[in-house]
Amino acid sequence: MAAVTTEEFEPRRKSNVGFLAIVRTLFKHRLSLVGIVIIVFMFSLAIFAPVLAPYDPLEQDLDNVLKGPSIKHWLGTDDLGRDLLSRVIYGAQVSMTVGVACTVFSLIVGTFLGLLAGFKGGKTDQIIMRLVDMVMIFPGFIFILILAAALGPGMINIIIAISLFGWAGAARIIRGNVLSTREEPYVDAARAAGASQWRIMFKHVLPNSAAPMIVAAALGIGGAVGMEAGAAFLGIGVQPPTPSWGRELRIGYTYLATVPLFSIAPGMLITLAILAFTFLADGLRDALDPRIRGEGKKM
Amino acid sequence: MKQYIIRRIIYSLLILAGAIVITFIMVRLLPGDPIRAAMQQNVDLNDASIVEEVRARYGLDRPVHVQFFMWLIDFFKGDWGTSLSSGEKVTAMFWRRVPVTLELFVGATIWAWVLGIPLGIYSALNRNSWLDALFTSVSVFGISIPVFWEAIILIYFFAVFLQVLPPSGYVAFFENPIENLKLVLMPTFVMGTQSAGGLARYVRSSFLEVLGKDYIRTARAKGLREKAVIFRHAAKPAMIPVVTIIGLSWGGLIGGSFIVELMFAIPGVGRMGLDAVFARDFPIVQATMVVVSLNVLIMNFIVDITYGYLDPRVRLIK
C-alpha cells in the first residue's frame, strides 16, 4: 500500500512546472545560452570526429610539415605534417571525456562523503572534513600535477588525479547544504515515521540538497578540462600520438613565431570549452535560485 | 577572541601535519629511482654497491616512516636536504628564488586590484548598463582563460607581432630596473588575470548588496552628494569582505606561477618545483609542496582571524 501513496504524491513532488521554469530561465539568460550552444558544439566535435575530420589525425606527411593554412589544410599542418584541423577536432574527445569523467567521479565520492559528514555530524564529520581541508590546502593544479606524475601517463591516470582533488570541493558544498536540509520538518517527519537513517539520507536529505551540485558540476567540467589541458601542456597525462589540445598547444608554442595557428587554435578551443561551462554554471545558479528566477534577470 | 585564535592555530597545525603526510606519500609514489636518475651521468650503474652507498648517504635506504620523521625534524630545523640533481642545498636554492617569485606575486596582485576593483565598482553603480554587461563577460573570460594560452597570445602579440616587449627571461630589479619591469609585465598580467576577474565579480555583488542597505538610503535622503554616499558610506562596508577574498586567491596565484614561470623562463620557486617533479628530485618537490601549503594555510589563517575580528558571530560557531 505504501507504494500507492507515494505514487499519488509523485506529480506534485516532481513539480514539472518548476523544472520548466528553470529551463526557461536558463534560455533567457543570454550568456548561458551561448554556453549551451558551445557545449553542444564541443560534444558534437568529440562524438562525430571521425565524420567531421577531413584527415586521419595520425596520418603523417613529412613532405608537408609546419605549413600555414591552405585549401587542403584549413588550419595548416603540424611538425609531423598531420592535419591540424583534424587533430583539433579529435582533441575534443580527450577533453570532453576527461571533463565529464572527472566530474562524475568527484561528484559521486564527494556527494557520498559530504552527505555522510553533514548528516552524521560528530566524529564522522570531523574526520571527513579535516581530510577535505588537507586536500584543499594545496593549489589544485600543483596537487594534480604531482599526483598525475606519480600515477604515470595515460588518460585514466589523469582522470584519477583530477578526481582525487575534485571530490573535496564537492564534499564541502554538499555538506553545507545537508546541514540546513537535515533540520527541515520533513526530515523529522520521516524519522518519526520510522524511516531508516540511510533512507532519510538518500531519499529525503540528498534530493533536497542537490541543487548547488548542478552548478558545481558545470563548473567542475570546465575546471577539469582546464586542468587536463594544463597537465598535457606539461607532458603529463595523455601521451602522443593521441591528439589532445594541451599537447598540441605545447608543441605549437615552439613554433609560435612561424606557425601561430598551431598553438592558438587548440588554445582557443580549451578557452571556449571552459568559458562555455562557466557561462552555463552562471545561468544555472540564477535559474536554480527562485528569488532571481522570478525577476526575469537578463544578464 | 583569544580562544578563537588558539583554536584556529591548533586546527591549522593539524591540517599542516596532514598536508605534509599527503605530500610525503605523493612524492614517494613518483615513479623512477631518483638515485639512478641523478647518477646517470657519472657512474657505472651496474655497480650496485655504489648505488646503494649513495642511497644510504641520502637516507633513502631506511624504512619510509623513519625517512619521514628524519625529514620532518630536519625540515623544521631549517635543513631541507640536498638537491639530488645538483647537489646544492635546497634552502639555498629556495631563498635565491623567493624574491623572484615574490615580485611576480606583488605584480599580479597590483594588476588584479587595478583592473578588478574599478571594474567591479563601475558595474555595480551602473547595473544592467551595456558596460556592466561587457565587464561581466570580460571578468568571466578572465576567470576562464587558461594561463598558458593567455601567455601564448600575449607573447605572440607583444613580442612576435609588435615586438615591443621581450618574449621571456628575467633580470633582477636591482641590476636593471627598466629591463626587469619590461620582463615581468606580461607574466604578472597573466598571473593576475584570474584574480582580477574574480575580484571584479566579487566587488560588484558586494557593492550591490551594500547599496541596497537602509543607511545608504538615509545618506542619500539627507542630501549627500552621490560621490560622498559611495566613497564615504558604501565603500568601506563593501570592501571588507573583498579584502579577505584577496587572501584566498593566494593559492591560485601559486598554482599559476608554476606554469607562468615555465613559459616566461623565469627562475622562480615554481619553476624549481616543476623541474624537480620531472627530475624526480624528491627533496625539492617535498620542500616546495610544504612551503606552498604552509603559505596557503597562513593566508587562510589571516583571513579567518580578520573575519573573526570583523564579524563577532564567526568567533562563536564551530
Interface residues (C-beta under 8 A of the other chain):
Chain A: L31 R130 L131 D133 M134 V135 I137 F138 P139 G140 F141 I142 L145 I146 L147 A149 A150 L151 G152 G222 G226 A229 G230 F233 L234 G235 L249 Y253 L256 A257 P260 S263 I264 G267 M268 I270 T271 I274 L275 T278 F279 D282 K298 M299
Chain B: L14 I15 L16 G18 A19 I22 M26 V27 L29 L30 P31 N128 D132 A133 T136 S137 V140 F141 I143 S144 I145 P146 V147 F148 W149 I152 I153 I155 Y156 V160 G251 G252 I254 G255 G256 F258 I259 L262 M263 G273 L274 V277 F278 V285 M289 V292 S293 V296 L297 N300
